[in-house]
């Protein structure tokens, strides 16, 4: 605002508003404007008060960077939540009860600004404990609302710069860039109870079973359709006894005697070959020899693949399928996982306001009851139940380190990169100076240095870091345990149960048959 004040017949004094470093609004003399003068013969068109007649003693628009080189000890009110590693708070007991800064990247930033710009600050948590946003009904919540309503001069606490927030406040230059990730528990080791069936898919097992069952009837059909062997040609003693006028075409290699072969005996023979047992049948006709040889080669190939794959399955542990991107969330939810994040943050509005694509699909999977108020609550839920947490990567990594990094899994694909800034009320005059100082911190690498400090503090305070296995430990192969052989025992017990059920059924059938006849 500019005022022009005339004192008697003197020039008009030009006054402009100025905001002092203590927040007081005053008027300061910035120039003068001569009063109107009558025209003269030499200057008939020039009158006092024309736009070329005023002069300025100081700049009409102040240099805010120079003006806020020092706040002269002014106290600023800062809104923040307890959100380590960016802004950690600790509560003071007794009469001095309240929140004071503890540690964090944002704490280092605000302390540096206070030191070089000569101000102090008081920290106040928002009444609702939220980061805040502009709601559809016009309400402004959280830290954003504290700043927009002039309850606080600024807010700094890992606040994401969004278009909706910029409608009600001004943001500083982004001082840190981060992405979102999905945090879950470390994939659990799969059960080895069905490891014996894992080398092949269900389609392969079905195909092998059908061929094994079908070759028995097929071979019996061949022997039934085949013409009788030449009764006048004797058979060598090594091949068995002479077969005269018989349709029998298969010898028993152990007894050297010929018997009538049924479908069950042929089927069991093919099953014996499949599980690498010795051959009990010696085929004489060439068509059966070709059939048997092809089956033996098939069994050899299947056995080689099965044994090699089973060895790899037992040697290398198999884990649950991890969640590596947003596209994996629907499958995880179908398996009983719940998905959540810190409520009333920019993350919620990213998914809530999505008009299509994967963000909208994820929003349909969410349940408000799974949202948390603080990240620490989410990490507790991850270790206690099947819970997936969408959060900022660095914040999550440091919390995982504190609790034992090996207990958590981070998605391989991050998404939605964004920047953090200092939130100031609209038109804050000290914002240009803050931007200048933030650029100096970024250029000097101070912010990354403070990040490394917090990361080191997290590792030093982690009780699980000492128990983390290393690559230099004992890597000698261990003995076979029951965990490796549980699949074999599973098959054995399954066979015993089937035999018992079959025995009970046979006894019942026999008793029923006798009673009926």
TINUTOR-47143 format. One record per residue (C-alpha): z, y, x. Coordinates in Angstrom, 2 decimals, always signed. Example, Ala and Ser with C-alpha at 12.3 -4.5 7.8 and 13.67 -1.06 7.14 Angstrom:
! residues 2
+---------+---------+---------+
:      c3 :      c2 :      c1 :
+---------+---------+---------+
:   +7.80 :   -4.50 :  +12.30 :
:   +7.14 :   -1.06 :  +13.67 :
+---------+---------+---------+
***
This chain:
! residues 517
+---------+---------+---------+
:      c3 :      c2 :      c1 :
+---------+---------+---------+
:   +0.00 :   +0.00 :   +0.00 :
:   -0.82 :   +3.52 :   +1.21 :
:   +0.71 :   +6.80 :   +0.00 :
:   -0.48 :  +10.38 :   +0.53 :
:   +2.34 :  +12.96 :   +0.37 :
:   +1.71 :  +16.72 :   +0.54 :
:   +4.43 :  +19.01 :   +1.77 :
:   +3.76 :  +22.68 :   +0.62 :
:   +0.39 :  +23.78 :   +2.07 :
:   +0.49 :  +21.35 :   +4.97 :
:   -1.77 :  +18.40 :   +5.54 :
:   -1.34 :  +15.29 :   +3.42 :
:   +0.86 :  +12.77 :   +5.19 :
:   -0.51 :   +9.19 :   +5.02 :
:   +2.15 :   +6.48 :   +4.72 :
:   +1.52 :   +2.73 :   +4.78 :
:   +3.86 :   -0.14 :   +4.00 :
:   +5.35 :   -2.05 :   +6.88 :
:   +7.46 :   -5.21 :   +6.85 :
:  +10.07 :   -5.17 :   +9.54 :
:  +10.98 :   -8.29 :  +11.44 :
:  +14.15 :   -8.53 :   +9.38 :
:  +12.10 :   -8.75 :   +6.18 :
:  +12.75 :   -5.19 :   +4.97 :
:   +9.74 :   -3.38 :   +3.46 :
:   +9.43 :   +0.29 :   +4.52 :
:   +6.83 :   +3.08 :   +4.64 :
:   +5.62 :   +4.27 :   +8.01 :
:   +3.60 :   +7.41 :   +8.82 :
:   +0.16 :   +6.37 :   +9.98 :
:   -1.90 :   +9.62 :   +9.80 :
:   -2.74 :  +12.86 :   +8.02 :
:   -5.34 :  +14.23 :   +5.66 :
:   -6.04 :  +18.01 :   +5.72 :
:   -5.77 :  +19.81 :   +2.34 :
:   -8.94 :  +21.14 :   +0.62 :
:  -10.39 :  +24.38 :   +2.06 :
:  -12.93 :  +26.69 :   +0.41 :
:  -16.46 :  +26.53 :   +1.78 :
:  -17.55 :  +29.07 :   +4.38 :
:  -20.99 :  +30.55 :   +5.05 :
:  -21.26 :  +28.54 :   +8.24 :
:  -20.10 :  +25.29 :   +6.60 :
:  -20.93 :  +25.57 :   +2.91 :
:  -20.86 :  +21.81 :   +2.25 :
:  -17.74 :  +20.81 :   +4.19 :
:  -14.51 :  +20.75 :   +2.33 :
:  -11.11 :  +19.70 :   +3.47 :
:  -10.14 :  +16.29 :   +2.31 :
:  -13.56 :  +14.68 :   +2.86 :
:  -13.51 :  +11.19 :   +4.33 :
:  -14.40 :  +12.45 :   +7.83 :
:  -11.45 :  +14.80 :   +8.00 :
:   -8.46 :  +12.41 :   +7.98 :
:   -6.97 :  +11.21 :  +11.26 :
:   -4.66 :   +8.28 :  +12.09 :
:   -1.82 :   +8.46 :  +14.55 :
:   -1.35 :   +4.68 :  +14.42 :
:   -3.42 :   +1.77 :  +13.15 :
:   -3.64 :   +1.64 :   +9.41 :
:   -3.55 :   -2.20 :   +9.55 :
:   -0.73 :   -3.27 :  +11.88 :
:   -1.21 :   -5.74 :  +14.72 :
:   +0.98 :   -8.54 :  +13.39 :
:   +0.86 :  -10.54 :  +16.61 :
:   +2.34 :   -7.64 :  +18.55 :
:   +4.72 :   -6.72 :  +15.78 :
:   +6.24 :  -10.21 :  +15.64 :
:   +6.61 :  -10.75 :  +19.34 :
:  +10.29 :  -10.54 :  +18.54 :
:  +12.17 :  -11.07 :  +15.29 :
:  +15.14 :   -9.17 :  +16.75 :
:  +17.58 :  -11.96 :  +15.97 :
:  +16.55 :  -12.37 :  +12.34 :
:  +17.66 :  -15.55 :  +10.56 :
:  +14.94 :  -17.56 :   +8.82 :
:  +15.51 :  -20.14 :   +6.12 :
:  +13.72 :  -23.42 :   +6.81 :
:  +13.19 :  -26.14 :   +4.22 :
:  +13.09 :  -29.70 :   +5.58 :
:  +13.96 :  -33.30 :   +4.75 :
:  +15.58 :  -35.88 :   +6.97 :
:  +12.36 :  -37.37 :   +8.31 :
:  +12.66 :  -38.59 :  +11.87 :
:  +10.63 :  -38.68 :  +14.16 :
:   +9.41 :  -35.28 :  +12.97 :
:  +12.52 :  -33.58 :  +11.61 :
:  +15.76 :  -35.49 :  +11.97 :
:  +18.85 :  -34.05 :  +10.28 :
:  +22.52 :  -34.79 :  +10.67 :
:  +25.31 :  -33.78 :   +8.34 :
:  +28.40 :  -31.94 :   +9.53 :
:  +31.74 :  -33.02 :   +8.07 :
:  +34.65 :  -30.89 :   +6.93 :
:  +34.50 :  -27.19 :   +6.22 :
:  +31.30 :  -26.79 :   +8.18 :
:  +29.58 :  -29.31 :   +5.91 :
:  +25.84 :  -28.95 :   +5.91 :
:  +22.66 :  -30.14 :   +7.55 :
:  +21.73 :  -29.22 :  +11.09 :
:  +18.66 :  -30.23 :  +13.11 :
:  +19.09 :  -33.33 :  +15.21 :
:  +15.90 :  -34.48 :  +16.92 :
:  +12.19 :  -34.79 :  +16.28 :
:   +8.80 :  -33.29 :  +17.05 :
:   +9.10 :  -30.59 :  +14.39 :
:  +12.62 :  -29.76 :  +15.58 :
:  +11.24 :  -29.17 :  +19.06 :
:   +8.51 :  -26.94 :  +17.63 :
:  +10.81 :  -24.76 :  +15.55 :
:  +13.33 :  -24.53 :  +18.42 :
:  +10.59 :  -23.35 :  +20.77 :
:   +9.41 :  -20.74 :  +18.27 :
:  +12.98 :  -19.53 :  +17.77 :
:  +13.56 :  -19.29 :  +21.50 :
:  +10.44 :  -17.30 :  +22.36 :
:  +10.29 :  -15.17 :  +19.20 :
:  +14.01 :  -14.37 :  +19.15 :
:  +15.13 :  -15.66 :  +15.78 :
:  +17.62 :  -18.17 :  +14.43 :
:  +17.19 :  -20.44 :  +11.45 :
:  +19.12 :  -22.32 :   +8.82 :
:  +17.97 :  -25.66 :   +7.43 :
:  +18.15 :  -26.39 :   +3.73 :
:  +16.99 :  -29.54 :   +2.02 :
:  +14.91 :  -29.11 :   -1.15 :
:  +16.92 :  -29.71 :   -4.29 :
:  +14.70 :  -32.60 :   -5.41 :
:  +14.31 :  -34.10 :   -1.94 :
:  +10.52 :  -34.13 :   -2.21 :
:   +7.73 :  -32.85 :   +0.00 :
:   +6.24 :  -31.22 :   -3.07 :
:   +3.00 :  -30.24 :   -4.67 :
:   +1.49 :  -28.11 :   -7.43 :
:   +1.70 :  -30.09 :  -10.67 :
:   -0.74 :  -29.83 :  -13.55 :
:   +1.83 :  -27.95 :  -15.66 :
:   +2.15 :  -25.25 :  -12.99 :
:   +5.46 :  -26.46 :  -11.59 :
:   +5.78 :  -26.46 :   -7.80 :
:   +8.11 :  -29.13 :   -6.45 :
:   +9.81 :  -30.02 :   -3.20 :
:   +9.62 :  -28.08 :   +0.03 :
:   +6.34 :  -26.52 :   -1.10 :
:   +8.13 :  -25.08 :   -4.13 :
:  +10.99 :  -23.75 :   -1.98 :
:   +8.49 :  -21.79 :   +0.12 :
:   +6.26 :  -20.68 :   -2.75 :
:   +9.27 :  -19.34 :   -4.67 :
:  +10.56 :  -17.49 :   -1.57 :
:  +13.74 :  -19.58 :   -1.44 :
:  +12.77 :  -20.47 :   +2.13 :
:  +10.65 :  -18.56 :   +4.62 :
:   +8.89 :  -21.69 :   +5.85 :
:   +8.93 :  -25.47 :   +5.71 :
:   +8.19 :  -27.83 :   +8.57 :
:   +8.62 :  -31.58 :   +8.15 :
:   +5.40 :  -33.54 :   +8.65 :
:   +3.77 :  -31.60 :   +5.82 :
:   +0.16 :  -32.57 :   +5.21 :
:   -2.32 :  -29.74 :   +4.72 :
:   -4.04 :  -30.23 :   +1.36 :
:   -6.29 :  -28.07 :   -0.76 :
:   -3.93 :  -28.17 :   -3.73 :
:   -0.96 :  -26.97 :   -1.69 :
:   -2.99 :  -24.15 :   -0.18 :
:   -3.34 :  -22.65 :   -3.64 :
:   +0.31 :  -21.57 :   -3.61 :
:   +1.23 :  -21.28 :   +0.09 :
:   -0.35 :  -20.61 :   +3.47 :
:   -0.52 :  -23.21 :   +6.23 :
:   -0.44 :  -22.67 :   +9.94 :
:   -2.88 :  -24.13 :  +12.42 :
:   -2.63 :  -27.96 :  +12.35 :
:   -0.40 :  -29.04 :  +15.20 :
:   -0.63 :  -32.82 :  +14.80 :
:   -3.25 :  -35.20 :  +13.42 :
:   -2.45 :  -38.60 :  +11.99 :
:   -3.94 :  -41.32 :   +9.78 :
:   -2.62 :  -43.57 :   +7.07 :
:   -2.01 :  -47.27 :   +7.56 :
:   -0.68 :  -50.27 :   +5.64 :
:   +2.53 :  -51.83 :   +6.96 :
:   +3.56 :  -55.36 :   +6.02 :
:   +5.80 :  -58.07 :   +7.34 :
:   +4.52 :  -60.17 :  +10.20 :
:   +2.30 :  -62.93 :   +8.76 :
:   +4.37 :  -66.06 :   +8.27 :
:   +3.50 :  -69.40 :   +9.86 :
:   +1.62 :  -71.59 :   +7.42 :
:   +3.15 :  -74.91 :   +6.44 :
:   +1.82 :  -77.91 :   +8.39 :
:   +2.47 :  -80.33 :   +5.53 :
:   -1.24 :  -80.41 :   +4.68 :
:   -2.49 :  -80.02 :   +8.25 :
:   -4.14 :  -83.46 :   +8.05 :
:   -6.56 :  -82.08 :   +5.47 :
:   -7.18 :  -78.69 :   +7.09 :
:  -10.03 :  -79.67 :   +9.49 :
:  -12.48 :  -80.03 :   +6.58 :
:  -13.06 :  -78.06 :   +3.44 :
:  -12.64 :  -79.53 :   -0.02 :
:  -16.41 :  -79.95 :   -0.35 :
:  -16.55 :  -81.99 :   +2.87 :
:  -13.66 :  -84.22 :   +1.82 :
:  -15.30 :  -84.79 :   -1.55 :
:  -18.62 :  -85.69 :   +0.06 :
:  -16.99 :  -88.16 :   +2.47 :
:  -15.04 :  -89.76 :   -0.37 :
:  -18.10 :  -90.15 :   -2.57 :
:  -20.15 :  -91.70 :   +0.25 :
:  -17.32 :  -94.09 :   +1.16 :
:  -16.90 :  -95.23 :   -2.42 :
:  -20.61 :  -95.38 :   -3.10 :
:  -21.67 :  -97.47 :   -0.11 :
:  -19.67 : -100.49 :   -1.31 :
:  -21.58 : -100.92 :   -4.58 :
:  -24.84 : -100.00 :   -2.82 :
:  -24.40 : -102.74 :   -0.20 :
:  -23.49 : -105.28 :   -2.86 :
:  -26.63 : -104.32 :   -4.75 :
:  -28.73 : -104.83 :   -1.61 :
:  -27.32 : -108.32 :   -1.03 :
:  -27.91 : -109.22 :   -4.66 :
:  -31.53 : -108.03 :   -4.64 :
:  -32.36 : -109.50 :   -1.24 :
:  -34.36 : -112.78 :   -1.16 :
:  -32.55 : -115.89 :   +0.07 :
:  -32.72 : -116.46 :   +3.81 :
:  -35.06 : -119.04 :   +5.32 :
:  -33.30 : -122.36 :   +4.77 :
:  -35.46 : -124.19 :   +7.37 :
:  -34.57 : -121.92 :  +10.25 :
:  -31.29 : -122.84 :  +11.84 :
:  -28.89 : -120.13 :  +12.81 :
:  -27.32 : -120.11 :  +16.26 :
:  -23.71 : -121.10 :  +16.57 :
:  -22.88 : -117.61 :  +17.82 :
:  -24.04 : -116.13 :  +14.54 :
:  -22.07 : -118.58 :  +12.41 :
:  -22.75 : -121.72 :  +10.50 :
:  -26.16 : -122.55 :   +9.16 :
:  -26.76 : -120.88 :   +5.83 :
:  -28.97 : -123.07 :   +3.63 :
:  -30.25 : -121.94 :   +0.26 :
:  -27.59 : -119.29 :   -0.07 :
:  -27.99 : -115.68 :   -0.98 :
:  -25.14 : -114.86 :   +1.39 :
:  -26.38 : -112.52 :   +4.09 :
:  -23.13 : -111.32 :   +5.75 :
:  -20.88 : -113.28 :   +8.12 :
:  -17.18 : -112.92 :   +8.67 :
:  -16.92 : -112.34 :  +12.42 :
:  -13.34 : -113.56 :  +12.64 :
:  -13.50 : -116.81 :  +10.64 :
:  -17.20 : -117.45 :  +11.32 :
:  -17.46 : -118.55 :   +7.75 :
:  -19.44 : -117.21 :   +4.87 :
:  -17.86 : -116.23 :   +1.62 :
:  -19.01 : -114.37 :   -1.41 :
:  -18.66 : -110.64 :   -0.79 :
:  -17.59 : -108.34 :   -3.60 :
:  -17.80 : -104.60 :   -4.07 :
:  -14.15 : -104.09 :   -3.12 :
:  -14.56 : -105.95 :   +0.18 :
:  -17.64 : -103.95 :   +1.14 :
:  -15.93 : -100.68 :   +0.18 :
:  -12.84 : -101.54 :   +2.20 :
:  -15.04 : -102.39 :   +5.20 :
:  -16.69 :  -98.97 :   +5.09 :
:  -13.27 :  -97.35 :   +4.81 :
:  -12.08 :  -99.30 :   +7.90 :
:  -15.03 :  -97.97 :   +9.87 :
:  -14.27 :  -94.43 :   +8.73 :
:  -10.73 :  -94.62 :  +10.15 :
:  -11.97 :  -96.24 :  +13.40 :
:  -10.88 :  -99.81 :  +12.73 :
:  -12.67 : -102.92 :  +14.00 :
:  -15.66 : -104.37 :  +12.17 :
:  -15.02 : -107.56 :  +10.17 :
:  -18.52 : -108.07 :   +8.86 :
:  -21.64 : -109.06 :  +10.77 :
:  -24.83 : -108.32 :   +8.88 :
:  -27.80 : -110.60 :   +9.46 :
:  -30.68 : -108.85 :   +7.65 :
:  -32.22 : -105.88 :   +9.35 :
:  -31.92 : -103.61 :   +6.34 :
:  -28.14 : -104.10 :   +6.37 :
:  -28.00 : -103.60 :  +10.11 :
:  -29.78 : -100.26 :   +9.76 :
:  -27.38 :  -99.28 :   +6.98 :
:  -24.32 : -100.27 :   +9.00 :
:  -25.51 :  -98.57 :  +12.19 :
:  -26.20 :  -95.31 :  +10.36 :
:  -22.74 :  -95.49 :   +8.80 :
:  -21.09 :  -96.19 :  +12.16 :
:  -22.83 :  -93.17 :  +13.73 :
:  -21.79 :  -91.03 :  +10.78 :
:  -18.17 :  -92.18 :  +11.18 :
:  -18.28 :  -91.48 :  +14.91 :
:  -19.51 :  -87.94 :  +14.33 :
:  -16.97 :  -87.26 :  +11.56 :
:  -14.12 :  -88.68 :  +13.61 :
:  -15.04 :  -86.56 :  +16.66 :
:  -15.10 :  -83.39 :  +14.57 :
:  -11.93 :  -84.29 :  +12.71 :
:   -9.85 :  -85.19 :  +15.77 :
:  -10.97 :  -82.13 :  +17.74 :
:  -10.34 :  -79.74 :  +14.87 :
:   -6.98 :  -81.30 :  +14.02 :
:   -5.88 :  -80.98 :  +17.63 :
:   -6.78 :  -77.29 :  +17.57 :
:   -4.92 :  -76.80 :  +14.28 :
:   -1.77 :  -78.40 :  +15.66 :
:   -1.99 :  -76.64 :  +19.02 :
:   -2.67 :  -73.13 :  +17.67 :
:   -0.30 :  -71.95 :  +14.93 :
:   -1.90 :  -70.85 :  +11.68 :
:   -0.57 :  -67.75 :   +9.95 :
:   -0.95 :  -66.07 :   +6.59 :
:   -3.97 :  -63.86 :   +6.09 :
:   -2.89 :  -60.32 :   +7.10 :
:   -3.69 :  -57.09 :   +5.27 :
:   -6.04 :  -55.17 :   +7.56 :
:   -7.54 :  -52.59 :   +5.20 :
:   -7.35 :  -51.19 :   +1.69 :
:   -9.95 :  -53.74 :   +0.60 :
:   -7.40 :  -56.53 :   +1.25 :
:   -4.81 :  -55.10 :   -1.15 :
:   -6.14 :  -56.72 :   -4.38 :
:   -5.93 :  -60.19 :   -2.82 :
:   -2.44 :  -59.46 :   -1.51 :
:   -1.26 :  -58.28 :   -4.94 :
:   -2.67 :  -61.47 :   -6.45 :
:   -0.47 :  -63.41 :   -4.00 :
:   +2.67 :  -61.65 :   -5.23 :
:   +2.87 :  -58.61 :   -2.94 :
:   +3.81 :  -55.18 :   -4.31 :
:   +2.42 :  -51.91 :   -2.91 :
:   +4.20 :  -48.57 :   -2.58 :
:   +4.69 :  -45.38 :   -0.60 :
:   +6.98 :  -42.36 :   -0.51 :
:   +6.75 :  -40.78 :   -3.94 :
:   +5.65 :  -37.21 :   -4.63 :
:   +3.93 :  -36.83 :   -1.26 :
:   +0.32 :  -36.13 :   -0.41 :
:   -0.27 :  -39.90 :   -0.24 :
:   +0.43 :  -40.26 :   -3.95 :
:   -2.00 :  -37.51 :   -4.89 :
:   -4.73 :  -38.97 :   -2.67 :
:   -4.81 :  -42.09 :   -4.85 :
:   -3.78 :  -40.48 :   -8.13 :
:   -6.56 :  -37.89 :   -8.11 :
:   -9.29 :  -40.23 :   -6.85 :
:  -12.30 :  -40.28 :   -9.18 :
:  -13.78 :  -43.52 :   -7.87 :
:  -14.10 :  -45.90 :   -4.94 :
:  -11.42 :  -47.93 :   -3.23 :
:   -8.75 :  -45.23 :   -3.68 :
:   -9.06 :  -45.44 :   -7.45 :
:   -9.01 :  -49.25 :   -7.31 :
:   -5.81 :  -49.17 :   -5.26 :
:   -4.19 :  -46.71 :   -7.69 :
:   -4.73 :  -49.23 :  -10.50 :
:   -2.71 :  -51.78 :   -8.51 :
:   +0.31 :  -49.52 :   -8.06 :
:   +3.56 :  -49.54 :   -9.99 :
:   +5.77 :  -46.45 :   -9.92 :
:   +8.87 :  -48.63 :   -9.58 :
:   +7.67 :  -49.65 :   -6.11 :
:   +7.61 :  -46.06 :   -4.83 :
:  +10.45 :  -45.07 :   -2.50 :
:  +12.14 :  -41.79 :   -1.71 :
:  +12.42 :  -42.20 :   +2.06 :
:  +10.46 :  -44.33 :   +4.57 :
:  +13.61 :  -46.16 :   +5.69 :
:  +13.98 :  -47.64 :   +2.21 :
:  +10.45 :  -49.00 :   +2.41 :
:  +11.02 :  -50.71 :   +5.76 :
:  +14.11 :  -52.38 :   +4.35 :
:  +12.04 :  -53.69 :   +1.45 :
:   +9.37 :  -55.04 :   +3.80 :
:  +11.91 :  -57.30 :   +5.51 :
:  +13.53 :  -58.41 :   +2.24 :
:  +10.58 :  -59.05 :   -0.06 :
:   +6.80 :  -59.22 :   -0.24 :
:   +6.14 :  -55.50 :   +0.04 :
:   +3.26 :  -53.45 :   +1.45 :
:   +3.96 :  -49.87 :   +2.53 :
:   +1.27 :  -47.20 :   +2.82 :
:   +2.44 :  -44.52 :   +5.23 :
:   +1.57 :  -42.36 :   +8.21 :
:   +0.86 :  -44.35 :  +11.33 :
:   +3.08 :  -42.71 :  +13.93 :
:   +6.05 :  -42.38 :  +11.60 :
:   +5.74 :  -46.06 :  +10.72 :
:   +5.29 :  -47.25 :  +14.29 :
:   +8.49 :  -45.61 :  +15.47 :
:  +10.49 :  -47.02 :  +12.57 :
:   +9.07 :  -50.45 :  +13.26 :
:  +10.10 :  -50.17 :  +16.91 :
:  +13.64 :  -49.31 :  +15.89 :
:  +13.90 :  -52.42 :  +13.72 :
:  +11.99 :  -54.77 :  +15.99 :
:   +8.26 :  -54.29 :  +16.38 :
:   +7.50 :  -58.02 :  +16.14 :
:   +8.81 :  -58.08 :  +12.56 :
:   +6.05 :  -55.82 :  +11.20 :
:   +2.29 :  -55.92 :  +11.03 :
:   +0.00 :  -52.86 :  +10.96 :
:   -3.44 :  -52.92 :   +9.40 :
:   -6.27 :  -52.88 :  +11.91 :
:   -8.14 :  -50.18 :   +9.98 :
:   -6.52 :  -46.79 :   +9.43 :
:   -7.83 :  -44.36 :   +6.85 :
:   -7.69 :  -40.76 :   +5.61 :
:   -7.04 :  -38.76 :   +8.81 :
:   -5.16 :  -35.53 :   +8.14 :
:   -3.32 :  -32.71 :   +9.85 :
:   +0.25 :  -31.41 :   +9.64 :
:   +1.07 :  -27.71 :   +9.52 :
:   +3.91 :  -25.25 :   +8.96 :
:   +4.09 :  -24.14 :   +5.32 :
:   +4.70 :  -20.38 :   +4.86 :
:   +4.76 :  -18.25 :   +1.74 :
:   +1.48 :  -16.61 :   +0.82 :
:   +0.72 :  -13.59 :   +2.98 :
:   +3.49 :  -14.32 :   +5.48 :
:   +3.07 :  -11.59 :   +8.13 :
:   +4.48 :  -13.74 :  +10.94 :
:   +1.92 :  -16.53 :  +10.42 :
:   -0.63 :  -15.17 :  +12.97 :
:   +2.07 :  -15.15 :  +15.65 :
:   +3.07 :  -18.71 :  +14.73 :
:   -0.56 :  -19.78 :  +15.03 :
:   -0.82 :  -18.22 :  +18.47 :
:   +2.32 :  -20.03 :  +19.64 :
:   +1.19 :  -23.36 :  +18.17 :
:   -2.14 :  -23.14 :  +19.98 :
:   -0.29 :  -22.59 :  +23.24 :
:   +1.88 :  -25.65 :  +22.60 :
:   -1.18 :  -27.76 :  +21.81 :
:   -3.10 :  -26.57 :  +24.86 :
:   -0.19 :  -27.27 :  +27.19 :
:   +0.36 :  -30.79 :  +25.83 :
:   +3.91 :  -30.07 :  +24.75 :
:   +3.58 :  -31.66 :  +21.32 :
:   +2.25 :  -34.92 :  +22.77 :
:   +5.06 :  -34.81 :  +25.32 :
:   +7.63 :  -34.47 :  +22.53 :
:   +5.99 :  -37.40 :  +20.76 :
:   +6.45 :  -39.54 :  +23.89 :
:  +10.10 :  -38.51 :  +24.03 :
:  +10.69 :  -39.71 :  +20.47 :
:   +8.80 :  -42.93 :  +21.19 :
:  +10.97 :  -43.56 :  +24.25 :
:  +14.09 :  -42.86 :  +22.23 :
:  +12.96 :  -45.40 :  +19.65 :
:  +12.39 :  -48.10 :  +22.27 :
:  +15.70 :  -47.42 :  +23.97 :
:  +17.60 :  -47.70 :  +20.69 :
:  +15.83 :  -50.85 :  +19.57 :
:  +18.09 :  -53.85 :  +19.76 :
:  +15.17 :  -56.19 :  +19.33 :
:  +13.22 :  -55.05 :  +22.36 :
:  +15.23 :  -57.28 :  +24.68 :
:  +14.43 :  -60.36 :  +22.62 :
:  +10.71 :  -59.75 :  +22.40 :
:   +8.86 :  -62.65 :  +24.05 :
:   +6.79 :  -61.87 :  +27.11 :
:   +3.61 :  -63.37 :  +28.44 :
:   +5.29 :  -64.42 :  +31.65 :
:   +7.71 :  -66.82 :  +29.99 :
:   +7.63 :  -70.62 :  +30.00 :
:   +4.19 :  -71.61 :  +28.74 :
:   +4.34 :  -75.33 :  +29.53 :
:   +3.19 :  -77.60 :  +26.72 :
:   +6.11 :  -78.92 :  +24.71 :
:   +6.74 :  -82.30 :  +23.16 :
:   +5.37 :  -83.26 :  +19.77 :
:   +7.91 :  -82.41 :  +17.08 :
:   +8.36 :  -83.32 :  +13.44 :
:   +6.77 :  -80.00 :  +12.58 :
:   +3.52 :  -81.21 :  +14.11 :
:   +3.73 :  -84.66 :  +12.49 :
:   +4.87 :  -83.65 :   +9.04 :
:   +1.30 :  -83.98 :   +7.80 :
:   +1.21 :  -87.64 :   +8.91 :
:   +4.52 :  -88.35 :   +7.21 :
:   +3.27 :  -86.54 :   +4.13 :
:   +0.27 :  -88.87 :   +3.90 :
:   +2.50 :  -91.91 :   +4.49 :
:   +4.99 :  -90.92 :   +1.80 :
:   +2.13 :  -90.14 :   -0.56 :
:   +0.75 :  -93.64 :   +0.04 :
:   +4.15 :  -95.22 :   -0.57 :
:   +4.55 :  -93.32 :   -3.83 :
:   +1.08 :  -94.37 :   -4.95 :
:   +1.89 :  -97.99 :   -4.11 :
:   +5.14 :  -97.86 :   -6.07 :
:   +3.39 :  -96.34 :   -9.07 :
:   +0.69 :  -99.00 :   -8.84 :
:   +3.30 : -101.77 :   -8.61 :
:   +5.18 : -100.48 :  -11.62 :
:   +1.95 : -100.22 :  -13.56 :
:   +0.90 : -103.74 :  -12.61 :
:   +4.27 : -105.22 :  -13.57 :
:   +4.18 : -103.37 :  -16.87 :
:   +0.63 : -104.51 :  -17.57 :
:   +1.50 : -108.14 :  -16.78 :
:   +4.53 : -108.05 :  -19.05 :
:   +2.52 : -106.49 :  -21.85 :
:   -0.27 : -109.04 :  -21.45 :
:   +2.15 : -111.97 :  -21.70 :
:   +3.77 : -110.52 :  -24.79 :
:   +0.41 : -110.02 :  -26.47 :
:   -0.96 : -113.49 :  -25.70 :
+---------+---------+---------+
***
